[in-house]
Amino acid sequence: MSTKKERLEAICRIISSEAVENQEQLMRRLNEEGFLTTQATLSRDIRQLKVAKIHDAGGAYLYKLPEQSLFNAQERANDSFSNIEFSGNLAVIKTKPGYAMAIASDIDAHKPDEIIGTIAGDDTILIIPREGYGRERIAKALLQFI
């Protein structure tokens, strides 16, 4: 079973390296790589990655990633994170626009002991920590994601 992060990385890799004209073609390529997904999930992934359709030289429409959406986890961590602040026992992470949901999804998928869950907007993530964990421990748990 693949994770959302792996699926998003595969989508980025496929779109970056091949001429993909539509969702059916992209879904077929994902299936070939072992990512079984629904059309609805693929649509959400495309929207989350901010994939656009552009004209190529031959007049066909092709999927293209915005330059900042190359979904390498390390690049994303370096490029997307702005800062983290605490208020009481809650943490707020500020990201570049469009990155918060993907990062929050990674945090929720990995289920660190220190964190109950997240709520994400476009550029802000609310972190709800478990009782009994201090700010330093929570920040340390978040380092692998930001």
Disulfide bonds with the S-S distance in Angstrom:
none
